[in-house]
Amino acid sequence: MSLPEIQITSRAIDRIVSGHPWIYRSDIRQADTIEPGSVVWLVDRKRRFWGQALYSSQSQIALRLLAREEREFDRAFLAERILEAARYRSRIAEGAQAYRLVSSEGDLLPSLIIDRYGDCFVIQTLSQGMERWKAVVVEILQEHFTPRMIVERNDVAVRSVEGLPEQKGILAGEGECKVRIEENGVQFEFDLLEGQKTGGFLDQRENRAAACEYARGRMLDCFCYQGGFALTLASPCESVLGIDSSKEALEGARRNQELNQISQVDWREANCFDFLKSADHDGLRFDTIVLDPPAFARHKSNQEAALRAYKELNLRALKILNPDGFLITCSCSFHVSEADLLEVIASAALDAHRTVSVVERRTQARDHPILITVPETHYLKCLILRAL
């Protein structure tokens, strides 16, 4: 085999043995002559093989493990991994029209995201190494799935860490980039080029379905974006109020509302923290409240501020939640664990003089796999709580 070799330290070997696919720059001995984005052979001082990985010349995550086996990572190997991921989705996302087909490390394809929206695919190649395989990924998707369109959404800041430009566009096919998808019996329009993430928040699909079992009465959806929770939970509720600070997001929510001819939902452009404070002052009360904010802790240094924000949100929500009401509260901050979130909610409940029980402890949808040895793959926490 002619793959270039990188010698790694004993600490890097310990990470591989422990099941983590990332090796940091401080744990490689020499890589000056390695071409950025190459697939490389990992060896120790005695040139014993430990795996093969994608090499980055820029990121502090210098190596992303692809496989421990000595079989060369090539087009056939990549296709097998993608098809294996697709087979798994056929079992756990059966009937879903929009779902994550490949979830990077969770599917042993580090830094590769592939989301499916009906007959369209959206991909993200988030490292130098996976960027070099982008054209091959497109070919594999065309060969095995015959999509109408393949879009790239590489307009994410993490690519700058790899020295890669932010970019988006149509890689294959043609036509309208706005697609209509049914999720949990509700129609949604996704803009694959301009929408958040790859078009929408697919990781909450199962949580929205679960929340339907508890939603009732007057409902409040904070950070509603384009109405994912609000419209999904509208059927069992008497009325729904969706709050978001983005005018554009609310315009999308109204379009989705019209698609489904749902009448009992209203929208308001407002800062959710300010709205919750004024709602308590004005004596507004709700039977169901959803809190699905953006990530407050994108970096470890933001953790303490994030915990304060989560407490503030949940405290104010508990103050306006009717007795025997349900609070669906979420965090997509990796640096805030479920234990952290439970702790701040317990503190908020005490300050609000409410008794709260945990009804369900949930996470991201199953098409976003969590590897036990890779805690970074567990980012979304969703708690369904009952307040007495």
N, C-alpha and C positions, 0 to 999 in steps of 0.2 A: 504494500500500500504506500502511496506517495504523499499522504497528507503531511503537512508541516507539524512539527512537534513543539509543545510548550511544556517546560518542566515546572511542576507545581510543588508547593511546600507541603509539609506534613499536615499543617492546619487545613489546607485546601482538601487534602485527602480525607481528613476527618469529616469535613462538610459533605463530601460525596458519599462517604459511608453512612452518614446520618440521614441521607435522603434528601439533602437540599441541593438544588441545581445551580446555585450561584457561587461563583468564585471571584473574590475581589482582587483588584490589581495588586494589592500588597502581598498576595499569596501566589504570585507567579514570579519566576526567577528571571526569565529573559523572553522578550517578544518583539524586539526592535525590528526584526526582518520579516515579521508576519504581516501579510496583507490584511488590511481592515476588512472585517466581515467574513474571514475564512472559516471553514470548518477545520478544526485542529485536533490533533492527537494529544491527549493528556498523559504525561509520564512523570515518574518520580526520578530521584537521583540515579537509580539503577536502571532507568529506562523501562520500568515496568508500566504496563498500560493500565490506566484508570478510567478511561472513557473518551468520548469525543464531544466537542463543544463548539459553539459559535463564538468567535473572538471579536471583541470590540477594542479599538485603539483609543477610544475616547472616554467611555463610561467607567466609573469606579467598579461596576459589575463587568469585569473584563471577560469573563467566560460564562456562558450559559450552557449547561450540560444538555446534550441531545440524547445520548445513549451510553450505557456502560458496555455494550457489546462491541465487538471489533468489526462487525459488518459496516461497510462504508455508508455514511448518510448521503443518499443520492435521491434522484427523482422518484424512484420506486419506493424507497423508504419513506419519503415525505408523503406520497400518495397513500401508502398503507396507514400512516398515522391519521391523515385526514378522514379516510374512509372508516377507520375504526371509531373515530369520534362521531361520525355520522350514524354509524350503527347504534351507538349508545343513545344518541338523541332519538332515534326511531323508537326506543323503548321508553325513555323517561319524558319525552316531550311529544308523545304521540298525539296527533291532531292539532298541535300548535302550528300556526302559520308563520310566526316570527320567533326566533330563538337563536341562541349562540351555538354555532356549529363547532367552532374550535375556540378554546379558552386558554390559550398560551400554556403556561406551566401546568395548568390543570389537565391538559391533554398531551403533555410531554412534547409540546411544540413551543418552546419559550419565545416570547415576544411576538407571537402570531395570534391575531384575533380574526375570526371569520363569523359574521352574523348573517343570518338568513332572514329576509323579508319576502315571503312568498317566492316568486321566481327571480328575485334579485339577491345578490350577495354584496356585503360591505366588508372590506378587509382593512386591517391595520398591521403594518410591519414596523415594529417599534425598536428594532436594533439594527446595527450595521449588517449583522449576519443575515437576519431574516429579510432585510431589504434586498439583499442579493438574490434571494429566492422568490421575490415577488412575482416575477413573470412566470415562473414555474407553477406557483400557486394558482395563478389565473388559468394557466393551461389545464391543470388538474381539475379545477372547478368546471371549466367548459367541457372537458371530456366526460366527466362522470355525472354532472347535474344539468347540463345544457341550460344555463340561466339566461334570462332575457338581458340582464345587465350585471356587470361587476363594477363596483365603485370603491375607490380608496378614500378613507378618512384618516389620513396621516397628518391632519392639522391639529396635532396635540403637542404640548410643550415638552413632554418627555423625550421627544425625538432630538431636541436640541442637546440633551445630555450625550447623545450618540454622535453629535456633529452632523445630524441629518436635517434637511430643510422640512418645514411644515408645508404640506401640500394636500390637495384633494382634487378629485375629478373622476371621470368615467374611464375605466381601464379597458372595458370590453362591452360590446353591445351598444344599444342606443335607446332613446325614448325618454319618457317622463320619469324624473327622479322622485316624485311623490307617489307613494304606493299606499293602497288601502289594505289593511290587515284586520282580521277579526281576532280578538283576544278575549277569552272568557265571555263570549257571546256579545261583545261590544265592538263596533267598528271604530278603527283609528286610522288617521292619515299620518304617515311618517315621511318626512323629508330627508332622504338619504344623504343629501349634500349639505343641508343647512341645519338639520335638527341636532339636538344635544347628543353627545357620544356618537354612535353610528346611525342615529336617527331617532332612537327612543331608549327608554330604560327597561330593557328586556329582563334584567335581573329581578324585577319586582313582580313578574307575571304570576308566580305561584302565591306570593304574599297577598296580592290583590284578590285572588280567588279565595284564599283562606279568610280574609277580612270580611268577605260577603256573609259569612256565617254569623257574624256578630253585629254588623251594621244595622242601625234602626233609628227611627225618630229623626231629630234634627242633627245633621252631620256637618262638620267643619273639616275641610281639607286644606292644610297649610303647606305652602310650597307645592302647589298643585300642578305646576308646569302645564302640560296640555290635557290634563284631566284624567290621567290614568286611574287613580284611586276614585276620584269624584264620580266619574261616569260609570265605573265598574260597580261601585257600591250604591249607586242612585236607586236602583230598583227596590230594595227593601226599606228605603228611607222616605220620610215625608218630604223633606227638603234638604238640599245640599248647598253649601256655600264654599266656593273654591277661592283661595287667596294666593296671589303670586305678585312679586314685584316687577315682573317682566310683561310689558304690554304685548310683545310679540307672542309670548307663550300663551297668554290668555286669548289672543286672537285664534291660535291653533286650538285651544280648548273649546271655543265657541263653534269652530268648524266641526270638531268632533261631536259636539252636542247636537248640531244640526244633522249630521250624518245618521245619528241614532234617534232623532226626534224625541229627545228626553226633555221634559218641560220643567222638572222640579229642581233644576240646578241654576244657581246664579254665580257670577264671578265678580271679584273685586281686585283691583290693582292696589296693592299695599305692601308695606314691609310687615312680615309676619310677626316679628317681635312687637312692633308697635300696635298691630291689630289686636293681638292677644291681650295686651295691657289695656287697651281702650274697651275691648269686649267685657273684661271683668269690671271696669269702671262703670260701664253702661248697663250691667246686669244681664248680659246675654248668656244663655246657657245652651249646651248641646248634649246630645245623647251619645254621639260618636265623634271622635276627633282623630284625624290622621296628621302625624308630623313626619314628613319625609324631606328633611333639609339636605342641602348639598354638603359635601365633606367639609367639616370645620377644621380638621387636622390633617392637612396634606403632608405635613412633616412632623417629626417627633417634637420639634421645638414648639409646635402649635398645640400640643396636647392639653396643657393646663387651661389655656384660653378656650379650647373646644369644650372641655368638661364644664366650664362655667356657662357656656352658651347652651349646651344640652340641658343643664339644670334649669336655666332660666326658661327655656321653651316648655319643658315638661311641667315645671311649677305653675306657669301661667295657664297651661292647658288643663291641669288638674283642678285649678280654681274655678274653671267655667264648665267642667264636666258634671253632668247631673249624676245623682246617686244611681248605682247599678249601670253606669255608662261604661263605654269601652274606649280605650286609648290605644291606637295603633301607632307606635313610635319607632322610628328607624334611625340608624346611623350607618353611613357608608364610609366612615373614616377608619382606615385600617389601624391607625394608632390609638383608637379608642376601642377597647375590647368589650365583649358582652358583659364581663364582670364590672368594668368601669361604668358602662351604661346603666347597669342595674343599681350600682352604688349611688350614682347621681340621681336616679329616679327615686330611690328610697329616701334620699335626703330631701328631694323636692316634695315627696308625699308627706313627710313629717312636717315640713314648713307649711304645706297647704292644709294640714290637719285632715288628711285623707288616708283611709286604709285601702291599700292596693294589692291585688293578687295577680300573679302571672298566669294567664290562660294558655298562651303558646309562646315558645321561644323559637324563632325562625331565622333563616339566613337567606342567602341569594338562591335563586332558582337552581334546580339540579343540573341545568345545562351550563352552569358556571361552577365546575367541580372544585372542591376543597381538598387539597392534599394534606394529610395529617402532618407530614414532615415539612411542609412549606406553609408556615402561618400567614405569609403574605397573600395566599390565595383565599383566605377567609377575611373578607372586608365588610360585607353587609350584615348588619344585625337588625332584626325586626322583632319587636316584642308586642304581643297583644295582651293588654292589661285590662282588668276590671276594677273600677273604683267604687268603693262602698260609701 
